[in-house]
């Protein structure tokens, strides 16, 4: 999870994502609403990548955030 979110929230590129989730990390799905409706991880939050910058206030900054998408390209941004 390199890129903007990892730098913004201070996560390392090689994080133990399972442990992070078990300890309250936020799973952020950056796919479109249509893609999200087709299937998503339990307890994930959907904010599409194209609207992320205007919705950052909806995310808790005291918790690690793990971004996911269909292929990994958008969540890497």
N, C-alpha and C positions, 0 to 999 in steps of 0.2 A: 504494500500500500504506500508506494512512494508518491511524491507530488504534493499538491497544495494542502490537502487535509493532514497528512502526516507532519508536514512542516508547521502548519497552523496550530495543531494540537499537540505537537511534540512527541509523536510516536516514532519509534525506530522502524527501519525498513523490514527488519527481521523480528517481528513480534510474535508472541505466542497468542494467536487470535482466540483459541479456545479458552485459555485462561483469562484473557481480557473480557470475553463475553460472560464467563462465569462470575466475574467480578464487577459486572454492571456496565460494560462498554455498550455504546449505542451502535446498532447495525443500521447503517444508512444505505438505502437502495437508491442509486442515482439514475435508474432507468425511467422511462416515460411512464405516465399513469397507466397507459394501455398495456405496456409490458408488465408492469407490477401486478395488474389485475389478472394476468394469465398465470401467475404463481409467484409467490415470494416467501422468503424465510419468515418463520414465526417471530413475532415481536420486532420486525424490521420497520423502519420509518422510511417512507418514500418522499423524496424531494428530488425532482428531476435535475440533472446536471445543468440544464439551461436556466433553471430558476434558483439554483443553489445560492448564488451570491446575494440575492435579495431575500433569502430565507435563513441566513445563518443565525439570526436571532432566535429561531425556533429550536436550535440545538444547544444542549447543555455543554458548556465549555469546561466543566469540572470532571467530565467523563471522557475516556478515550472514545474515538469514533472510528469505526471500521466501515469504509465505503465499499460497496459491491455493485456490480452491474452484470450484464449478460456475458460479456467476453473478457472483461478486465480493462478494456481501453478507457472507458469513461471514468471508472473509479480510480484509475491511475492519475487522472488529471489533477 
